[in-house]
């Protein structure tokens, strides 16, 4: 009976403008209520949050095979779409044919209505069927498309930067090693591992950022962006850290710090507006079940003024606040989440760019300002979260860049290819990074990064 090409989608049926005859629908059973003469099946196919009520004669469930029809089973039903007399739904299916494609038994782990997120992480292969994760991953898909649409509409070139690399963009040394050398007895040279004998002839790892390679393409195509997986071998177990995550990183030639902030603001506002306009049903779910007030906060953000303040001015505001912060506030120290939230929630009551950070707390590639103390860096801070976008104008001057690399303990010779762009045809350029999972946490109200990525990779966890 099953014919995939004729399958109707639950989302379309629930929004139908008229009754329909002899349609076919496929999906997974959310619940079954059996009566003496009739049974009611709530059927969901992942296309939306809602389920279609399928009304079947009890006689259709008498076959021995139907004993395996329960919550989680996969079925195909055929019948008429008719107006529903039940409250809360416009349409239901009066089924005259029912086929069980995949049954379940009593061990199916999603029998209950509610499960903790921690438990659902332990069954990541099944949690997409849960209401919350259906909403999360529909929004993840929609927002990924929005990212591409934003940049493509503005003429940016999409660049696939390498996952395997021999450079550590952030200089933190938190890279996963990629090697074919013997783990027990690697070849040695002068008491150290001889990486020259490795597969790539050098010490290689999984990338922490596509920025450096993105800069190379910006020197040829002007405006480019990367959007792909990045990795950090950081032994962190917080709700905001994962070992594998996705980064959005545009790079723009002929752009300074001010232009960088403008594009970051436009981009972030675009994504917030997109979610409000295109993900209404799933946002309504999050607003009701996960983060009450979420939609109001996003609507306020979509029309908010994005303020700008220098790091030095931000430090003064924090020092004059009268607040007893857990972490000290002093010029030269990085801002902590509590400081960022105070600025966004108490001082500016909205998003704010903090710019011109001390050079000693920022990466080597950020452009040194004329005061020789700060760099042209920027962080976009938003209420309830703090930093969500980080970026800078890049250092385009060869001599200064080499000085900055040496000051950070980086041998310029190890990045000779990167320095070549400063030797030949250099120009002012800028870029920023937005962690896709951090964005999804903000737009959905989910509080753990493990719950906005399909298969989270964290210390001690890479099962699925």
C-alpha positions in Angstrom: 0.0 0.0 0.0 2.8 2.4 0.8 3.8 4.8 -2.0 6.2 7.5 -1.0 5.5 9.9 -3.9 1.8 10.3 -2.9 2.5 11.0 0.7 0.7 14.1 2.2 2.5 16.1 4.8 0.9 16.6 8.2 1.8 20.4 8.3 -0.1 20.9 5.0 -3.1 18.9 6.1 -3.4 20.8 9.4 -3.4 24.0 7.4 -5.7 22.7 4.6 -8.3 25.1 3.3 -10.7 22.3 2.3 -11.6 18.7 2.9 -9.7 16.1 0.8 -10.6 12.6 -0.3 -8.4 9.5 -0.3 -5.1 11.0 0.9 -2.2 9.0 2.3 -0.2 10.1 5.3 2.9 8.5 6.9 4.5 9.2 10.3 5.1 8.1 13.8 2.5 7.5 16.5 2.5 10.0 19.4 -0.4 8.4 21.2 -3.2 5.8 20.7 -6.6 5.8 22.4 -8.6 2.7 21.8 -12.3 2.4 22.3 -14.8 -0.3 21.7 -15.7 0.7 18.2 -13.1 3.4 17.3 -9.5 4.3 17.9 -7.8 7.7 17.8 -4.2 7.9 16.7 -2.1 11.1 17.0 0.3 11.0 14.0 3.3 13.2 13.6 5.8 13.2 10.6 8.2 15.9 11.9 7.0 18.6 9.5 5.5 20.6 12.4 4.8 20.6 16.1 1.2 19.5 15.7 -0.1 15.9 15.1 -2.9 14.8 12.8 -5.7 12.9 14.5 -6.4 9.7 12.6 -9.7 8.1 13.4 -9.9 4.4 12.6 -12.4 1.7 13.1 -11.4 -0.6 16.0 -11.7 -3.5 13.7 -8.6 -2.3 11.7 -6.5 -2.8 14.9 -7.6 -6.4 15.4 -5.0 -8.0 13.2 -2.2 -9.8 15.2 0.5 -7.5 13.6 -1.3 -4.4 15.1 -0.4 -5.5 18.6 2.9 -3.7 18.0 1.1 -0.4 17.2 1.8 1.9 20.0 3.6 5.2 20.8 6.6 5.4 18.6 5.3 3.0 15.9 5.6 4.0 12.2 2.4 3.7 10.2 0.8 4.8 6.9 -2.9 5.6 6.8 -5.2 6.3 4.0 -8.6 8.0 4.1 -10.5 11.3 3.9 -9.5 14.6 5.5 -12.7 15.9 7.1 -13.6 18.7 9.5 -13.0 17.7 13.1 -15.7 18.0 15.7 -13.1 18.0 18.4 -11.9 21.2 20.0 -8.4 22.5 19.2 -8.1 21.0 15.7 -9.7 21.9 12.4 -9.1 18.6 10.5 -8.8 14.9 11.1 -8.5 11.9 9.0 -11.2 9.2 8.7 -9.0 6.3 7.8 -10.2 3.3 5.9 -6.8 1.7 5.5 -4.0 1.3 8.0 -0.6 -0.3 7.6 2.0 -0.8 10.3 5.5 -0.1 8.8 7.5 -0.5 12.0 6.1 -1.6 15.3 7.3 -1.0 18.9 7.4 -3.0 22.1 7.1 -2.0 25.8 10.8 -1.1 25.9 10.4 2.0 23.7 11.9 4.7 25.8 9.6 7.6 24.8 6.4 6.3 26.3 6.0 9.0 28.9 4.8 12.5 28.1 7.8 14.3 29.7 11.5 13.3 30.1 14.4 15.3 31.4 16.8 16.8 28.9 19.6 14.9 30.6 17.8 11.6 30.0 17.1 12.5 26.4 20.7 13.2 25.7 21.4 9.6 26.6 19.1 8.5 23.7 20.2 11.1 21.2 19.3 8.6 18.4 15.6 8.9 19.4 15.2 12.3 20.9 14.4 14.0 17.6 11.0 12.5 18.0 10.4 14.4 21.2 8.4 17.6 20.9 11.1 19.9 22.2 13.8 18.5 19.9 11.5 18.5 16.9 11.2 22.2 17.4 14.9 22.7 18.1 16.0 20.9 14.9 13.4 22.5 12.7 14.6 25.9 13.8 18.2 24.8 13.4 17.4 23.9 9.7 15.5 27.1 9.1 18.2 29.3 10.6 21.0 27.6 8.7 19.1 28.5 5.5 18.7 32.0 6.8 22.5 32.4 7.3 23.1 31.5 3.7 20.3 33.7 2.4 21.6 36.7 4.3 25.1 36.5 2.8 24.1 35.3 -0.7 21.7 38.3 -1.0 24.6 40.6 -0.3 27.0 39.0 -2.8 29.2 37.2 -0.3 31.1 34.1 -1.6 30.6 30.9 0.4 34.0 29.3 1.2 34.6 25.8 2.5 37.6 26.2 4.7 39.6 23.1 5.8 38.7 20.9 8.7 42.2 19.5 9.0 44.9 22.2 9.5 48.4 22.7 10.8 47.7 26.1 12.3 46.0 27.1 15.6 44.1 30.3 14.8 43.4 31.2 18.4 46.8 30.1 19.7 45.3 28.4 22.7 46.7 24.9 21.9 43.3 23.3 22.3 43.3 21.3 19.1 42.4 17.7 18.5 45.4 16.0 17.0 45.1 14.3 13.6 47.8 11.7 13.0 48.6 8.2 11.6 51.7 7.8 13.8 51.8 4.9 16.2 50.3 6.0 19.4 52.5 3.8 21.6 55.8 4.2 19.8 55.8 7.2 17.5 59.0 8.0 15.6 61.3 10.3 17.6 63.8 12.9 16.7 66.0 14.6 19.4 63.6 13.4 22.1 60.5 14.8 20.4 57.8 13.3 18.1 59.0 13.5 14.5 56.0 15.0 12.9 57.8 15.1 9.6 57.0 11.3 9.3 53.3 11.8 9.9 50.7 11.6 7.1 50.8 15.4 6.3 54.5 15.8 7.1 53.6 18.2 9.9 51.7 18.5 13.2 48.1 18.6 12.1 44.8 18.9 14.0 41.1 19.7 13.6 40.4 23.4 13.0 39.3 25.8 15.7 38.3 28.4 13.1 38.2 29.0 9.4 39.1 32.6 9.8 42.7 32.7 8.6 41.9 30.8 5.4 38.8 33.0 5.0 41.0 36.1 5.1 43.0 34.7 2.1 39.8 34.4 0.1 38.7 37.9 1.1 41.9 39.2 -0.5 40.6 37.9 -3.8 36.8 38.0 -3.6 36.3 41.0 -1.1 33.3 39.6 0.8 33.3 35.9 1.8 31.8 33.8 4.6 32.4 30.3 6.0 29.9 28.2 7.8 31.1 24.9 9.1 32.2 22.7 12.0 35.0 23.7 14.3 36.6 21.8 17.2 38.0 22.6 20.6 39.8 20.0 22.8 38.9 22.0 25.9 38.1 19.9 28.9 35.0 22.0 29.8 31.8 20.6 31.1 29.7 23.8 31.2 26.4 24.2 29.5 27.9 26.6 27.0 30.9 24.5 25.7 31.0 21.7 23.3 34.0 20.0 21.6 32.4 20.2 18.2 30.3 23.2 17.1 29.5 25.2 14.0 30.8 28.7 13.3 29.7 31.4 10.9 32.6 33.6 10.0 32.4 36.4 7.4 35.5 38.3 6.2 35.2 41.6 4.4 38.0 43.4 2.5 37.9 47.2 2.5 36.1 47.2 5.8 37.1 48.8 9.1 35.8 48.2 12.7 32.8 50.4 12.2 31.7 48.5 9.1 32.3 45.2 10.9 29.8 46.3 13.6 27.3 47.4 11.0 27.3 44.1 9.2 27.2 42.1 12.5 24.2 44.2 13.7 22.4 43.7 10.4 23.1 40.0 10.4 22.0 39.4 14.0 18.8 41.4 13.6 18.1 39.6 10.3 18.3 36.2 12.1 16.1 37.3 14.9 13.5 38.7 12.5 13.7 35.6 10.4 12.9 33.3 13.4 9.9 35.5 14.3 8.5 35.5 10.8 9.3 31.9 9.7 9.4 29.8 12.9 6.2 31.0 14.6 4.8 27.6 15.7 8.1 26.4 17.1 8.8 29.7 18.8 5.3 29.5 20.4 6.2 26.2 21.8 9.4 27.5 23.3 7.6 30.5 24.6 5.1 28.3 26.4 7.2 25.4 27.6 10.8 26.4 27.8 11.3 30.2 28.2 8.2 32.3 29.0 8.5 35.7 27.5 10.9 34.6 24.8 8.8 36.0 21.9 8.5 39.4 23.6 12.3 39.5 24.1 13.0 38.7 20.5 10.6 41.2 19.2 12.2 43.9 21.4 15.6 42.9 20.1 14.5 43.0 16.5 13.7 46.7 16.8 16.3 47.6 19.5 19.0 50.2 19.2 22.5 48.6 19.2 24.7 50.8 21.4 28.4 51.1 21.1 30.9 51.7 24.0 34.6 51.4 24.3 36.2 48.8 26.6 37.6 51.6 28.7 34.2 53.3 29.0 32.7 49.9 29.9 35.2 49.4 32.7 34.4 52.8 34.2 30.6 52.0 34.1 31.2 48.7 35.9 33.5 50.3 38.5 30.9 53.1 39.1 28.0 50.6 39.4 28.3 49.9 43.1 27.8 46.2 42.3 29.8 43.6 44.1 30.8 41.4 41.2 32.2 37.9 41.7 35.0 38.6 39.3 37.2 41.8 39.6 36.8 44.7 37.3 40.0 46.4 36.2 41.4 47.8 33.0 43.4 45.0 31.3 41.1 42.1 32.5 38.6 40.5 30.2 34.9 41.0 30.8 33.1 38.2 32.4 29.5 37.1 31.8 28.2 38.9 34.8 29.8 42.2 33.6 28.4 41.8 30.1 24.9 41.1 31.5 25.1 44.2 33.7 25.9 46.3 30.7 23.2 45.0 28.5 20.4 44.6 31.1 21.0 47.5 33.6 23.0 50.1 31.8 21.9 50.0 28.1 18.7 47.8 28.4 19.6 46.3 25.1 22.4 45.0 22.9 25.7 46.8 22.9 29.0 46.6 21.0 32.1 46.8 23.2 35.1 47.9 21.1 38.8 48.6 21.4 40.0 46.0 23.9 43.5 45.9 25.5 45.8 44.2 23.1 47.3 41.8 25.6 43.9 40.0 26.0 43.1 39.7 22.3 44.4 37.5 19.5 47.5 38.4 17.4 45.6 39.1 14.2 43.6 42.0 15.6 44.6 45.5 14.3 46.6 47.6 16.8 45.1 51.0 17.4 47.2 54.2 17.3 47.3 54.3 21.1 49.6 51.2 21.0 47.5 49.8 23.9 44.3 48.6 22.4 43.2 46.7 19.3 40.2 47.3 17.0 38.2 44.4 18.4 34.5 44.2 19.0 32.1 42.0 20.9 28.4 42.1 20.5 26.7 41.6 23.9 23.0 40.8 24.3 20.7 40.7 27.4 20.6 37.4 29.4 23.6 35.9 27.5 26.4 38.4 27.2 28.8 38.0 24.3 27.3 36.4 21.2 29.4 37.7 18.4 33.1 38.5 18.5 35.3 40.0 15.8 37.8 42.7 14.8 39.5 44.7 12.1 42.4 42.5 11.1 46.0 43.7 11.2 46.9 44.4 7.6 50.4 45.9 8.2 53.1 43.3 7.8 55.6 44.7 10.3 53.0 45.2 13.0 51.5 41.7 12.4 54.9 40.1 12.8 55.5 42.0 16.0 52.1 40.9 17.4 52.8 37.2 16.5 56.2 37.3 18.2 54.6 38.9 21.3 52.1 36.0 21.4 54.8 33.4 21.1 54.0 32.5 17.5 56.9 32.0 15.0 56.1 34.1 11.9 57.7 31.5 9.7 55.0 29.0 10.7 52.4 31.3 9.1 54.4 32.5 6.1 51.4 31.9 3.8 49.3 34.1 6.0 51.9 36.8 6.0 52.1 36.7 2.2 48.7 38.4 2.0 50.3 41.4 3.8 53.3 41.4 1.5 51.3 41.4 -1.7 48.2 43.4 -2.2 47.2 43.9 1.5 44.2 46.1 2.4 42.2 47.0 5.5 39.7 44.1 6.2 37.6 42.9 9.0 35.4 40.0 10.1 33.6 38.3 13.0 32.4 35.0 14.3 29.0 33.8 15.5 28.7 30.4 17.1 25.6 28.8 15.5 24.7 26.8 18.7 25.0 29.9 20.9 22.6 31.6 18.4 20.2 28.7 18.7 20.3 28.8 22.4 19.4 32.5 22.4 16.6 32.1 19.9 15.0 29.0 21.5 15.6 29.7 25.2 17.3 26.3 25.5 19.9 26.5 28.3 22.4 23.8 27.3 24.4 23.7 24.1 24.1 19.9 24.1 20.4 20.3 23.4 20.7 22.4 20.2 23.1 20.2 18.2 22.0 16.8 16.9 24.8 14.7 18.3 26.7 16.6 21.0 30.5 16.0 21.3 31.7 16.8 24.9 34.5 15.4 27.1 33.8 11.7 27.6 30.9 11.7 25.2 30.9 10.8 21.5 28.7 7.7 21.5 26.3 8.4 18.7 
